[in-house]
Amino acid sequence: MSSFRTISPTDTTSAVFHSYLLGVVAPRPIAFASTVDSQGKVNLSPFSFFNVFGSNPPILIFSPSRRVRDNTIKHTLENVQEVKEVVINIVNYAMVQQMSLASCEYEKGVNEFIKAGFSEEPSILVKPPRVKEAPAAFECRVNQIIATGTEGGAGNLVICEILLAHIQEDIINAKNQIDPQKLDAVARMGNDWYCRAYGDAIFSVPKPNQKKGIGFDNIPAQIRYSTVLTGNDLGMLGNIEALPTKEEISEFTSQSAIQEIVTNKHNSLAVKEALHQIAKAYLLEGKVKEAWLTLLQEGK
């Protein structure tokens, strides 16, 4: 059993707690924000305190926090205070190194599009340009800016309403959904770490939606306390709406591989271990009902 370190924000420095937060609350999507100041000078900077917070109206929020080290504010915050518009560009793997270069703390007025080698694409409804290389970009009006504090590390929640979205056609699949493999998004971790949402790193978990799973409490004890099945395995089992019927269980028993195992009456522990291993293999393939049919052979 793992031990825990319990930490109060008031018992450590802001820098140390900031590091813990960014290391644990991860991965975080990246808002690559392009803004302009009152003189029309362009700024481009990434922020990982970012997410979507509604679709009607469509709302994105990102936070250009006050710098922990010296309590200064960022040019992006100054810009959205002056011109209440922003384009939030989405970052994929093909542009992550350029995005990192744009995060350098250049002097005010320096155009990070030029420094990082990105192409400015004129927006349609807002003044800041979008990043042409980005797989998606959202032209936004800044509805509100909420400061969460005045000390270093405090957030500034920039509440953005999407006015127009630009999405590359080739990341939209035949079902009119975003293909995560083609999006190839990256996200921020702690310190210098990032992660890539691509390949085997992407997996699906069916949503319960209107269906109600039977829950952990209705999983028989001999299954719930299995030494083979993990919490994830049990979560999948608990998400089924109803247990298989006796008829379904009997029909499944006729399979030779299962029959051979359950006839080993002299070693109930070996039977249980074998059935649980087979069920686990089914779960790895997403075959929840087959896993249940296997597990319910125990004790027959």
C-alpha positions in Angstrom: 0.0 0.0 0.0 1.4 3.4 -1.0 2.1 6.0 1.7 0.9 9.6 1.1 2.6 13.0 1.7 0.0 15.5 3.0 0.8 19.1 2.1 -0.9 22.3 3.1 -0.4 25.2 0.6 0.4 27.4 3.5 3.2 25.2 4.8 5.4 25.3 1.6 6.5 27.9 -0.9 4.3 28.9 -3.8 6.9 27.7 -6.2 7.0 24.2 -4.7 3.2 23.9 -4.5 3.0 25.2 -8.0 5.3 22.5 -9.2 3.2 19.8 -7.4 0.0 21.1 -9.0 1.4 21.1 -12.5 2.9 17.7 -12.1 -0.2 16.1 -10.8 -3.0 17.9 -12.6 -2.0 16.6 -16.0 -2.2 16.2 -18.9 -3.5 19.7 -19.6 -4.6 20.9 -23.0 -2.8 23.9 -24.4 -4.4 27.2 -25.4 -2.1 28.8 -27.9 -3.5 32.3 -27.6 -3.0 35.0 -30.2 -3.9 38.5 -29.1 -3.2 42.1 -30.1 -2.7 45.2 -28.0 -4.3 48.6 -28.5 -1.6 49.5 -31.1 -2.4 46.4 -33.1 0.9 44.6 -32.2 0.5 40.8 -32.2 1.4 38.4 -29.4 1.3 34.6 -29.4 1.8 32.6 -26.2 0.8 29.1 -24.9 -1.2 28.5 -21.7 -2.0 25.1 -20.1 -4.4 26.4 -17.6 -7.2 25.9 -20.2 -10.3 24.0 -21.1 -13.8 24.1 -22.5 -16.6 25.0 -20.1 -19.8 25.0 -22.2 -21.2 24.6 -25.7 -24.3 26.8 -25.7 -22.9 29.4 -25.6 -19.5 27.9 -26.5 -17.1 28.9 -23.8 -13.4 28.5 -23.5 -11.4 29.6 -20.4 -7.7 30.0 -20.1 -5.6 31.6 -17.4 -2.4 33.7 -17.9 -1.4 33.5 -14.3 0.8 36.0 -12.5 4.4 34.8 -12.6 5.3 32.9 -9.4 8.9 34.2 -9.3 8.2 37.9 -9.4 4.4 38.5 -9.5 4.5 40.1 -12.9 1.7 39.7 -15.4 2.0 38.4 -19.0 1.6 40.4 -22.3 -1.4 38.2 -23.2 -3.3 39.4 -20.1 -2.4 43.0 -20.9 -3.6 42.6 -24.4 -7.0 41.0 -23.6 -7.5 43.8 -21.1 -6.9 46.4 -23.9 -8.6 44.5 -26.8 -11.2 42.0 -25.7 -10.6 39.5 -28.4 -8.4 36.3 -28.7 -7.8 33.4 -31.0 -7.2 30.1 -29.2 -5.2 27.9 -31.5 -4.9 24.1 -30.8 -1.4 22.6 -30.7 -0.5 19.3 -32.3 2.7 17.3 -32.3 3.9 18.7 -35.6 4.2 22.2 -34.1 5.1 21.6 -30.4 8.7 22.7 -30.7 7.7 25.9 -32.4 5.0 26.5 -29.8 7.7 26.1 -27.1 9.8 28.6 -28.8 6.9 31.1 -28.8 6.7 30.7 -25.0 10.0 32.6 -24.6 9.6 35.8 -22.6 10.3 38.2 -25.4 10.0 42.0 -24.9 6.6 43.6 -25.3 5.8 44.3 -29.0 7.9 41.3 -30.3 5.8 39.2 -32.6 6.1 35.5 -31.6 4.6 34.4 -34.9 7.9 35.6 -36.5 10.1 34.3 -33.7 8.6 30.8 -33.8 8.2 30.6 -37.6 4.4 30.5 -37.7 2.1 31.9 -40.4 -0.4 34.6 -39.6 -3.8 33.8 -41.1 -6.2 36.8 -40.9 -9.3 36.1 -38.7 -12.8 36.9 -40.0 -14.5 38.3 -36.9 -11.7 39.4 -34.5 -8.5 41.4 -34.8 -5.9 38.8 -33.7 -4.7 36.5 -36.5 -4.9 32.7 -36.1 -2.0 30.3 -36.5 -2.3 28.8 -40.0 -0.4 25.6 -39.0 -2.8 24.8 -36.2 -5.3 21.9 -36.8 -8.0 24.0 -35.2 -8.5 27.6 -34.1 -11.3 29.5 -32.3 -12.0 33.2 -32.8 -13.3 34.4 -29.5 -14.7 37.5 -27.8 -13.5 38.0 -24.2 -16.6 38.2 -22.1 -14.9 38.6 -18.7 -11.6 38.4 -16.9 -11.6 37.2 -13.3 -8.6 37.7 -11.1 -8.3 35.0 -8.4 -5.7 36.8 -6.4 -3.0 39.4 -6.4 0.1 37.4 -5.5 2.5 35.4 -7.7 0.8 32.3 -9.0 -2.7 33.8 -8.9 -4.9 33.1 -11.9 -6.7 35.4 -14.3 -9.6 33.5 -15.8 -10.1 34.8 -19.3 -13.7 33.7 -20.2 -13.9 33.5 -24.0 -17.0 33.0 -26.1 -16.4 31.3 -29.4 -17.6 33.4 -32.4 -16.1 31.2 -35.2 -14.3 27.9 -35.4 -11.7 26.8 -38.0 -11.1 23.1 -38.1 -8.9 21.3 -40.7 -11.1 19.0 -42.9 -8.7 16.1 -42.7 -9.1 15.7 -38.9 -12.9 15.2 -39.3 -13.9 11.6 -39.9 -16.8 10.1 -41.9 -19.1 10.4 -38.8 -18.5 14.1 -38.7 -16.4 13.7 -35.5 -12.8 14.7 -34.7 -10.4 11.8 -35.3 -8.0 12.0 -32.3 -5.3 10.1 -34.2 -5.3 12.7 -37.0 -5.6 15.6 -34.5 -2.4 14.3 -32.9 -2.8 16.7 -29.9 -0.1 17.3 -27.3 -0.7 18.3 -23.7 1.3 19.7 -20.9 2.7 17.8 -17.9 4.9 19.0 -15.1 8.3 20.5 -15.5 9.6 20.0 -19.1 7.3 17.1 -19.8 4.6 16.9 -22.5 2.5 14.0 -23.7 1.2 13.0 -27.1 -2.4 11.8 -27.7 -1.6 9.4 -30.4 -1.3 5.7 -31.2 -1.7 3.3 -28.2 -1.9 6.3 -25.9 -5.5 6.8 -27.0 -8.2 4.4 -25.8 -12.0 4.4 -25.5 -14.2 4.0 -22.4 -17.9 3.7 -23.3 -20.0 6.3 -21.6 -22.9 5.1 -19.4 -25.1 8.0 -20.7 -28.7 7.0 -19.8 -27.8 3.4 -18.9 -27.2 2.5 -15.3 -24.5 0.0 -14.5 -25.1 -2.5 -11.7 -22.2 -1.0 -9.7 -19.4 -2.5 -7.6 -21.9 -3.4 -4.8 -23.7 -5.9 -7.1 -20.6 -7.7 -8.2 -20.4 -11.0 -6.2 -17.7 -11.0 -3.5 -15.6 -13.7 -5.0 -15.2 -11.6 -8.1 -15.0 -8.2 -6.3 -12.1 -9.4 -4.2 -10.3 -11.1 -7.0 -6.5 -11.2 -6.9 -6.4 -11.1 -10.7 -8.9 -8.4 -11.6 -8.0 -4.7 -11.2 -10.1 -1.8 -10.3 -10.4 -0.9 -14.0 -11.5 -4.5 -14.7 -14.2 -4.3 -12.0 -15.3 -0.9 -13.2 -16.0 -2.4 -16.6 -17.9 -5.3 -15.0 -19.9 -2.9 -12.9 -20.9 -0.9 -15.9 -23.1 -3.7 -17.3 -26.9 -3.0 -17.0 -27.9 -6.6 -16.0 -26.1 -9.9 -15.3 -26.4 -12.6 -18.0 -29.4 -14.9 -17.7 -29.1 -18.5 -16.5 -29.8 -19.6 -20.1 -26.9 -17.5 -21.4 -24.6 -18.9 -18.7 -25.6 -22.5 -19.5 -25.1 -22.0 -23.3 -21.7 -20.5 -22.6 -20.7 -23.5 -20.5 -20.8 -25.7 -23.5 -17.6 -24.1 -24.8 -14.9 -26.8 -24.5 -12.2 -24.5 -23.0 -14.5 -23.4 -20.2 -15.9 -26.9 -19.7 -12.5 -28.3 -19.2 -11.6 -25.8 -16.5 -14.8 -26.0 -14.5 -14.7 -29.8 -14.3 -11.5 -29.6 -12.2 -13.5 -29.9 -9.0 -10.4 -30.9 -6.9 -8.8 -27.5 -7.1 -11.3 -24.7 -6.7 -8.5 -22.0 -6.4 -7.0 -23.1 -9.7 -10.4 -23.0 -11.3 -11.0 -19.5 -10.0 -7.6 -18.3 -11.1 -8.1 -19.7 -14.6 -11.6 -18.2 -15.0 -10.4 -14.8 -13.8 -7.5 -14.8 -16.2 -9.8 -15.7 -19.1 -12.2 -13.0 -18.1 -9.4 -10.4 -17.8 -8.4 -11.3 -21.4 -12.0 -10.7 -22.5 -12.0 -7.3 -20.8 -8.8 -6.3 -22.6 -10.7 -6.8 -25.8 -13.7 -4.9 -24.5 -15.9 -8.0 -24.3 -17.6 -7.4 -21.0 -20.5 -9.8 -21.4 -18.1 -12.7 -22.3 -16.1 -11.8 -19.2 -19.2 -12.0 -17.0 -20.2 -15.3 -18.6 -16.8 -16.7 -17.8 -16.7 -15.5 -14.2 -20.2 -16.8 -13.5 -19.0 -20.4 -14.3 -17.3 -20.4 -10.9 -19.1 -22.7 -8.5 -21.4 -24.3 -11.2 
